Amino acid sequence: MRANFRMQRLFVDAPLSLGGSVEVGADQFNYLANVLRMTDGAELLVFNGRDGEWKVRVSFPTRKRILLVPEEQTRPQPAPSDLHYLFAPLKVGRLDYLVQKAVEMGAGVLQPVMTQHVQGKITSLDKLRANVIEAAEQCGILGIPDVAAPVRLFDLLDTWPNDRRIIYCDEGDAGQNPLPLLAKISERKLALLVGPEGGFSEEERARLRGLDFVTAIPLGPRILRADTAAVAALAVIQASVGDWH
């Protein structure tokens, strides 16, 4: 069932079911009452990442309280995405874009990875999660990707499970076409690793290429920014071995 983009969508961190209701907090009260100017009896769509999407009716039991009353489920909760997205943080602005596009492209886990040439940093996981939720609200996604704490690349590789293949974008690869390399992948559990603007170091490239559970791919003849490369890689992976395939 396709998303309804004619109605406002809101994420709520509370159970959703017929016969229940959700009281919104101060921030969402301000958004609904003062930004959207919703009145008693108005309708909107809500989701919590667990119980599907619901059409709810807005109720004002008092002037300073809003209850959301579920009336019908408009979409069931889909199976969670299993694609892990491993990324070197970029500078503010570019990082926001990168996270939003990863959510739109079906990432199920967002894992910041600190590489030797990384230029950005994660200052707040709460802000990162808020960015994830906003992207899901805007693009009709019902699943909320998990956001993990930053980890150093070599530490990540030391503890990585052998049954999940890492596909990483290697700007030093001599080839141009990633499709033949992706066609050889038989695993269904996948992760995409995208490096920083400065690229991976030679030490990192050597370590990655020496691991059996890692596949290096090129992204064509053009030089791409890290955030552009992330979108391009997510698209080609979803189309060839992911959930578009």
C-alpha positions as CSV (number, residue, x, y, z in Angstrom):
1,M,0.0,0.0,0.0
2,R,1.4,3.4,-1.0
3,A,2.0,6.2,1.4
4,N,-0.6,9.1,1.5
5,F,1.4,12.3,1.1
6,R,-1.7,14.5,1.2
7,M,-2.0,14.2,5.0
8,Q,0.5,15.3,7.6
9,R,2.6,12.5,9.1
10,L,4.0,12.4,12.7
11,F,6.2,10.0,14.5
12,V,5.2,9.1,18.1
13,D,7.1,7.0,20.5
14,A,4.1,5.2,22.0
15,P,1.9,2.1,21.2
16,L,-0.8,2.6,18.5
17,S,-4.0,0.6,18.5
18,L,-7.8,0.9,18.3
19,G,-9.2,1.9,21.6
20,G,-6.0,3.7,22.8
21,S,-4.8,7.2,22.7
22,V,-1.5,9.1,22.7
23,E,-0.9,12.3,24.6
24,V,1.8,14.4,22.8
25,G,4.6,16.2,24.6
26,A,5.3,19.9,24.6
27,D,7.3,20.1,21.4
28,Q,4.7,18.1,19.4
29,F,1.9,20.1,21.0
30,N,3.5,23.3,19.8
31,Y,4.0,21.8,16.3
32,L,0.4,20.6,16.0
33,A,-1.4,23.5,17.7
34,N,0.8,26.5,16.7
35,V,2.6,25.5,13.5
36,L,0.0,23.4,11.8
37,R,-2.8,25.1,13.6
38,M,-4.8,21.9,13.9
39,T,-8.1,22.1,15.7
40,D,-10.3,19.6,17.6
41,G,-11.4,16.8,15.2
42,A,-8.6,17.2,12.7
43,E,-7.0,14.1,11.2
44,L,-3.4,13.1,10.6
45,L,-1.2,10.0,10.1
46,V,1.0,8.7,12.8
47,F,3.6,5.9,13.1
48,N,6.0,4.6,15.7
49,G,8.2,2.2,13.8
50,R,6.5,-0.8,15.3
51,D,2.7,-0.8,14.8
52,G,2.3,0.4,11.2
53,E,0.7,3.7,10.2
54,W,-2.6,4.9,11.7
55,K,-5.0,7.7,10.9
56,V,-5.8,9.5,14.1
57,R,-8.2,12.2,15.2
58,V,-6.9,15.1,17.1
59,S,-8.6,15.8,20.4
60,F,-8.1,18.8,22.8
61,P,-9.4,17.6,26.2
62,T,-8.1,21.0,27.5
63,R,-6.5,24.0,25.9
64,K,-3.0,22.7,26.8
65,R,-3.4,19.0,26.0
66,I,-3.6,17.1,22.8
67,L,-4.7,13.5,22.5
68,L,-4.2,11.5,19.3
69,V,-7.0,8.9,19.0
70,P,-6.3,6.0,16.4
71,E,-9.3,5.4,14.1
72,E,-7.9,3.0,11.5
73,Q,-4.6,1.4,10.4
74,T,-3.8,2.8,7.0
75,R,-0.6,0.7,6.4
76,P,0.7,-2.4,8.2
77,Q,4.3,-2.4,9.6
78,P,6.7,-3.8,7.0
79,A,9.6,-6.1,7.7
80,P,12.6,-4.1,8.9
81,S,15.4,-3.3,6.4
82,D,18.5,-5.4,7.0
83,L,21.0,-3.2,5.1
84,H,23.6,-1.7,7.4
85,Y,25.0,1.7,6.4
86,L,28.5,2.4,7.6
87,F,29.7,5.9,7.0
88,A,32.5,8.3,7.9
89,P,30.9,11.4,9.3
90,L,31.0,14.5,7.1
91,K,30.8,18.1,8.1
92,V,27.5,19.6,9.3
93,G,25.0,20.1,6.5
94,R,26.5,17.4,4.3
95,L,26.1,14.9,7.2
96,D,22.4,15.8,7.5
97,Y,21.9,15.2,3.8
98,L,23.8,11.9,3.9
99,V,21.6,10.6,6.8
100,Q,18.4,11.7,5.2
101,K,19.2,10.0,1.9
102,A,20.3,6.8,3.7
103,V,16.9,6.6,5.4
104,E,15.1,7.2,2.1
105,M,17.2,4.6,0.3
106,G,16.3,1.8,2.8
107,A,19.1,1.7,5.4
108,G,18.1,-0.3,8.4
109,V,21.1,0.5,10.6
110,L,23.2,3.7,10.6
111,Q,26.7,3.2,11.9
112,P,29.2,6.1,12.0
113,V,32.7,4.9,11.4
114,M,35.8,6.9,12.3
115,T,38.5,6.5,9.6
116,Q,42.0,7.9,9.4
117,H,41.0,10.8,7.1
118,V,37.6,11.5,8.6
119,Q,36.8,15.3,8.6
120,G,33.4,15.4,10.5
121,K,32.3,14.1,13.8
122,I,29.1,13.0,15.6
123,T,28.4,15.6,18.3
124,S,25.0,14.2,19.3
125,L,23.4,10.9,18.7
126,D,20.0,12.4,19.7
127,K,20.3,14.9,16.9
128,L,21.2,12.2,14.5
129,R,18.2,10.2,15.5
130,A,16.0,13.3,15.2
131,N,17.2,13.7,11.6
132,V,16.4,10.0,10.9
133,I,12.8,10.5,12.3
134,E,12.3,13.7,10.3
135,A,13.4,12.0,7.1
136,A,11.0,9.1,7.8
137,E,8.1,11.5,8.4
138,Q,8.7,13.3,5.1
139,C,9.2,10.3,2.8
140,G,6.6,8.0,4.1
141,I,8.8,5.3,5.6
142,L,7.4,3.4,8.5
143,G,10.6,1.7,9.8
144,I,13.0,3.8,11.9
145,P,16.7,2.8,11.3
146,D,18.8,2.1,14.4
147,V,21.5,4.6,15.1
148,A,24.7,3.2,16.6
149,A,27.4,5.0,18.4
150,P,30.6,5.9,16.4
151,V,33.3,3.3,16.3
152,R,36.8,3.2,14.8
153,L,37.1,1.4,11.5
154,F,39.7,-1.2,12.6
155,D,37.7,-1.9,15.8
156,L,34.6,-2.5,13.7
157,L,36.4,-4.9,11.4
158,D,37.9,-6.8,14.4
159,T,34.5,-7.7,15.7
160,W,32.5,-7.9,12.4
161,P,30.4,-11.1,11.9
162,N,31.6,-13.2,9.0
163,D,28.0,-13.8,7.7
164,R,27.4,-10.2,6.8
165,R,29.3,-9.0,3.7
166,I,30.6,-5.4,3.6
167,I,30.6,-3.7,0.3
168,Y,32.8,-0.7,0.3
169,C,33.4,2.1,-2.3
170,D,37.0,2.1,-3.3
171,E,38.0,5.3,-5.1
172,G,41.3,3.7,-6.0
173,D,39.8,0.7,-7.9
174,A,41.0,0.5,-11.5
175,G,37.6,-0.6,-12.8
176,Q,34.5,1.5,-13.5
177,N,31.6,-0.9,-13.4
178,P,30.4,-2.3,-10.0
179,L,27.7,-4.6,-11.4
180,P,29.9,-7.7,-12.3
181,L,31.4,-7.6,-8.8
182,L,27.9,-7.2,-7.1
183,A,26.6,-10.1,-9.2
184,K,29.0,-12.5,-7.5
185,I,27.6,-11.7,-4.1
186,S,25.4,-14.5,-2.7
187,E,24.9,-13.3,0.9
188,R,21.6,-11.7,1.8
189,K,23.0,-9.9,4.9
190,L,24.8,-6.8,3.6
191,A,26.5,-3.6,4.7
192,L,27.7,-0.6,2.7
193,L,30.8,1.2,3.8
194,V,31.4,4.8,2.5
195,G,34.5,6.7,3.4
196,P,35.2,10.4,4.1
197,E,35.9,13.2,1.6
198,G,39.6,12.4,1.8
199,G,39.1,8.7,1.0
200,F,40.4,5.7,2.8
201,S,44.1,5.5,3.7
202,E,46.4,3.0,2.1
203,E,46.5,1.1,5.4
204,E,42.7,1.0,5.5
205,R,42.4,-0.1,1.9
206,A,44.9,-2.9,2.5
207,R,43.1,-4.1,5.6
208,L,39.7,-4.1,3.8
209,R,41.0,-5.9,0.7
210,G,42.5,-8.6,2.9
211,L,39.2,-9.6,4.5
212,D,37.1,-12.5,3.0
213,F,33.8,-10.8,4.0
214,V,34.6,-7.5,2.2
215,T,33.9,-6.6,-1.5
216,A,35.4,-3.5,-3.0
217,I,33.5,-1.8,-5.8
218,P,34.1,1.2,-8.0
219,L,31.4,3.8,-8.8
220,G,32.2,4.6,-12.4
221,P,34.5,7.1,-14.1
222,R,33.4,10.3,-12.3
223,I,34.8,11.7,-9.1
224,L,32.0,11.9,-6.6
225,R,31.7,13.7,-3.3
226,A,31.2,11.4,-0.3
227,D,27.5,12.2,0.1
228,T,26.9,11.8,-3.6
229,A,28.8,8.5,-3.6
230,A,26.7,7.3,-0.7
231,V,23.4,7.8,-2.7
232,A,24.9,6.3,-5.8
233,A,26.2,3.2,-4.0
234,L,22.9,2.7,-2.1
235,A,21.0,2.9,-5.4
236,V,23.2,0.4,-7.2
237,I,23.3,-2.0,-4.3
238,Q,19.5,-1.9,-3.8
239,A,18.9,-2.4,-7.5
240,S,21.4,-5.3,-8.0
241,V,21.4,-7.3,-4.7
242,G,19.1,-5.4,-2.4
243,D,15.3,-5.0,-1.9
244,W,14.7,-3.5,-5.4
245,H,16.1,-6.7,-6.9
